[in-house]
């Protein structure tokens, strides 16, 4: 990743996206795309790097990239990916006894869901009951001064998985299957920043009113 950023860092997020050894070159037109590709090829040659032809796709209007679908309308979740997450059953988050929630498995599930949190309105609020399972007891650090404390994992029981956890688990899974498309930003139009906060979570949405005064589009 460091090497790729040293080569393409000045172009990252302006004309391409670079993640590890994956490159996504984007542009508003075919002509501009060809110019940008020439820049990419030139830098690859200068650094003695080669591309795998079978992994390359050129001049596409729709691409899959890092679990997302990117096309002319915006960015959406890759249905193949989220279908796997939504296919999880409650039992998949339990310990060997089948009824006691496993912190490790719940944490793993939340990690997969939170990868797509930008597509889930109120994600942190919905997931609050599952986050509560991650809460640990507090203990004083050995040799520490004052009240400095560290969290420790608590032992969960079957009773810890309550109806609120059921609701959160089901809501997150179903919401992933019906995520909205996040529009590409139009830098010639004003942006709308909406924020909200409560004791359960913080949230913000960046949006725009498109040309023609249509419905507000959320921006990726």
FENLIN-V605608 format. One record per pair of residues at least 4 apart in sequence whose ideal C-beta (glycine too) atoms are under 8 Angstrom apart, sorted by the first residue. I is the first residue (numbers start at 0). J is the second residue. D is the distance in Angstrom with one decimal. If there is no record, write none. Layout:
I_J_D / I_J_D
This chain:
0_4_6.3 / 0_17_8.0 / 0_18_7.5 / 0_19_5.3 / 1_5_6.4 / 2_6_6.6 / 2_46_8.0 / 3_7_5.9 / 3_17_5.1 / 3_19_7.2 / 3_20_6.6 / 3_22_7.7 / 4_8_4.2 / 4_11_6.8 / 4_17_6.4 / 6_42_5.3 / 6_43_7.8 / 6_46_5.7 / 6_48_7.8 / 7_11_5.9 / 7_15_6.2 / 7_17_5.0 / 7_22_7.2 / 7_39_7.4 / 7_42_6.7 / 8_17_7.7 / 9_13_7.9 / 10_14_5.0 / 10_15_5.1 / 10_17_7.9 / 10_35_8.0 / 10_38_7.4 / 11_15_6.5 / 11_16_6.8 / 11_17_5.1 / 12_16_6.7 / 14_24_6.6 / 14_25_6.9 / 14_26_6.7 / 14_35_5.0 / 14_38_7.8 / 15_22_5.8 / 15_23_6.2 / 15_24_4.6 / 15_25_6.8 / 15_35_7.0 / 15_39_6.9 / 16_22_7.3 / 16_23_4.3 / 16_25_7.3 / 16_64_7.1 / 17_21_7.4 / 17_22_5.7 / 18_65_6.1 / 21_64_7.2 / 21_65_7.2 / 22_39_6.7 / 23_62_6.6 / 23_64_5.0 / 23_69_7.3 / 24_32_6.7 / 24_35_5.2 / 24_36_6.0 / 24_39_6.0 / 25_32_7.8 / 25_69_7.6 / 26_31_3.9 / 26_32_4.2 / 26_34_7.9 / 26_35_5.5 / 27_31_6.1 / 28_32_6.8 / 29_33_6.5 / 29_58_6.2 / 30_34_6.8 / 31_35_6.3 / 32_36_6.2 / 32_58_6.2 / 33_37_6.6 / 34_38_6.9 / 35_39_6.5 / 36_40_6.2 / 36_57_7.2 / 37_41_6.2 / 38_42_6.6 / 39_43_6.3 / 40_44_6.3 / 41_45_6.4 / 42_46_6.4 / 43_48_4.5 / 43_49_7.3 / 43_50_6.8 / 44_48_7.8 / 50_54_7.4 / 50_55_5.6 / 51_55_6.8 / 56_62_6.5 / 60_70_5.9 / 60_71_5.8 / 61_68_6.6 / 61_69_7.2 / 61_70_4.1 / 61_71_8.0 / 62_68_7.6 / 62_69_5.3 / 62_70_7.6 / 63_67_7.2 / 63_68_6.0 / 63_69_7.9 / 63_77_5.8 / 64_69_5.7 / 66_76_7.2 / 66_77_5.1 / 66_80_4.8 / 66_114_6.7 / 66_115_7.6 / 67_74_5.4 / 67_75_6.9 / 67_76_6.5 / 67_77_5.9 / 68_74_7.1 / 68_75_4.7 / 68_76_7.1 / 68_77_5.5 / 68_78_7.9 / 69_73_7.9 / 69_74_5.4 / 70_75_8.0 / 72_180_5.7 / 72_182_7.2 / 72_183_8.0 / 73_180_4.5 / 73_181_5.2 / 73_182_4.3 / 73_183_5.4 / 73_216_7.7 / 73_219_6.2 / 74_180_7.0 / 74_181_4.9 / 74_183_7.5 / 74_219_4.2 / 75_118_7.7 / 75_178_6.6 / 75_179_7.8 / 75_180_4.5 / 75_181_7.2 / 76_80_6.8 / 76_81_4.9 / 76_115_5.4 / 76_118_5.6 / 76_175_6.8 / 76_178_4.9 / 77_81_6.8 / 78_82_5.8 / 78_176_7.7 / 79_83_7.3 / 80_84_7.0 / 81_85_5.9 / 81_115_6.6 / 81_175_4.2 / 81_176_6.3 / 81_178_7.3 / 82_86_6.1 / 82_176_7.1 / 84_108_7.7 / 84_111_5.0 / 84_112_6.4 / 84_172_6.9 / 84_175_5.9 / 85_172_4.2 / 85_173_7.0 / 85_175_5.2 / 85_176_5.3 / 87_91_4.8 / 87_92_7.2 / 87_108_6.2 / 87_168_8.0 / 87_172_6.6 / 89_93_7.1 / 89_160_7.7 / 89_165_7.0 / 89_168_6.1 / 90_97_5.8 / 91_104_6.8 / 91_108_7.7 / 92_100_5.9 / 92_101_6.3 / 92_104_4.6 / 92_105_5.2 / 92_108_5.8 / 92_168_7.3 / 93_97_5.2 / 93_98_6.0 / 93_99_6.0 / 93_100_6.0 / 93_101_6.1 / 93_104_7.2 / 93_160_7.7 / 94_99_4.5 / 94_100_7.4 / 94_101_4.7 / 94_104_8.0 / 96_157_7.8 / 98_157_4.3 / 98_160_7.5 / 99_155_5.8 / 99_156_6.3 / 99_157_5.1 / 99_159_7.7 / 99_160_7.7 / 100_104_7.6 / 100_105_5.7 / 100_132_5.5 / 100_155_5.1 / 100_157_8.0 / 100_159_5.8 / 100_160_4.6 / 100_164_7.3 / 101_105_6.4 / 101_155_7.7 / 102_106_6.0 / 102_132_6.3 / 102_133_6.2 / 102_152_6.0 / 102_155_6.5 / 103_107_6.5 / 104_108_6.4 / 105_109_6.3 / 105_129_5.7 / 105_132_5.3 / 105_133_6.9 / 106_110_6.4 / 106_133_6.2 / 107_111_6.8 / 108_112_6.4 / 108_129_7.6 / 108_168_8.0 / 109_113_5.8 / 109_126_6.3 / 109_129_5.9 / 109_130_7.1 / 109_133_7.9 / 110_114_6.9 / 112_116_7.1 / 112_119_7.5 / 112_122_7.5 / 112_126_6.9 / 112_171_5.2 / 112_175_7.0 / 113_122_7.1 / 113_126_7.8 / 115_119_6.5 / 115_175_6.3 / 115_178_6.9 / 116_122_4.2 / 116_123_7.6 / 117_181_6.7 / 117_219_6.9 / 118_175_7.6 / 118_178_3.8 / 118_179_6.7 / 118_181_6.8 / 119_125_7.0 / 119_171_7.1 / 119_174_5.2 / 119_175_7.1 / 119_178_6.9 / 120_202_7.8 / 120_204_7.9 / 121_125_5.6 / 121_200_7.3 / 121_202_6.6 / 122_126_6.1 / 122_171_7.7 / 122_200_7.9 / 123_127_6.8 / 123_130_7.7 / 123_199_6.9 / 123_200_3.4 / 123_201_7.2 / 123_202_7.2 / 124_197_7.2 / 124_199_4.7 / 124_200_4.7 / 124_202_7.9 / 125_167_5.7 / 125_170_5.2 / 125_171_6.0 / 125_174_7.4 / 126_130_5.7 / 126_167_5.7 / 126_171_6.3 / 127_131_6.4 / 127_167_7.0 / 127_199_5.3 / 127_200_7.1 / 128_132_7.5 / 128_161_7.3 / 128_163_4.0 / 128_164_4.7 / 128_166_7.2 / 128_167_4.5 / 129_133_7.7 / 129_164_6.1 / 129_167_5.1 / 129_168_6.8 / 129_171_7.9 / 130_134_7.6 / 132_155_6.4 / 132_159_6.1 / 132_160_7.6 / 132_164_7.1 / 134_150_7.8 / 134_153_7.1 / 135_150_4.0 / 135_151_4.8 / 135_152_5.1 / 135_153_5.2 / 136_150_7.3 / 136_151_5.4 / 136_153_5.1 / 137_148_4.5 / 137_149_7.4 / 137_150_6.2 / 137_151_7.6 / 138_148_6.3 / 138_149_6.2 / 138_150_8.0 / 138_151_5.4 / 139_143_6.4 / 139_146_7.7 / 139_147_7.4 / 139_148_5.5 / 140_147_5.6 / 140_148_6.6 / 140_149_5.3 / 143_147_4.3 / 143_148_7.9 / 155_159_4.5 / 155_160_7.9 / 159_164_7.7 / 160_164_4.8 / 160_165_7.5 / 161_165_7.4 / 162_166_6.3 / 163_167_6.4 / 164_168_6.1 / 165_169_6.3 / 166_170_6.0 / 167_171_6.2 / 168_172_6.5 / 169_173_6.2 / 170_174_5.9 / 171_175_6.6 / 172_176_7.4 / 173_177_7.0 / 174_178_7.0 / 179_217_6.5 / 181_216_8.0 / 181_217_5.3 / 181_218_6.3 / 181_219_3.5 / 182_207_7.1 / 182_209_7.5 / 182_216_3.8 / 182_217_6.6 / 182_218_5.7 / 182_219_7.0 / 183_218_7.6 / 183_219_7.0 / 184_190_7.4 / 184_205_8.0 / 184_207_7.0 / 184_218_5.0 / 184_219_7.8 / 185_207_6.0 / 185_209_7.1 / 185_210_7.9 / 188_207_5.4 / 188_208_7.3 / 188_209_7.4 / 188_210_7.4 / 189_207_7.1 / 189_208_7.9 / 190_205_6.0 / 190_206_7.3 / 190_207_5.8 / 190_218_7.2 / 191_205_7.3 / 191_206_4.7 / 191_207_6.5 / 191_208_7.3 / 191_215_6.9 / 192_203_6.6 / 192_204_7.6 / 192_205_5.7 / 193_203_6.8 / 193_204_4.7 / 193_206_6.8 / 194_201_7.9 / 194_202_7.0 / 194_203_4.6 / 194_204_8.0 / 195_201_7.6 / 195_202_5.0 / 195_203_7.6 / 196_200_7.5 / 196_201_4.9 / 196_202_7.2 / 204_217_5.8 / 205_217_7.1 / 205_218_4.5 / 206_215_4.8 / 206_216_6.0 / 206_217_5.0 / 206_218_5.9 / 207_215_7.0 / 207_216_5.5 / 207_218_6.1 / 208_212_6.1 / 208_213_7.2 / 208_215_5.6 / 208_216_7.7 / 209_213_5.0 / 209_214_7.9 / 209_216_5.7
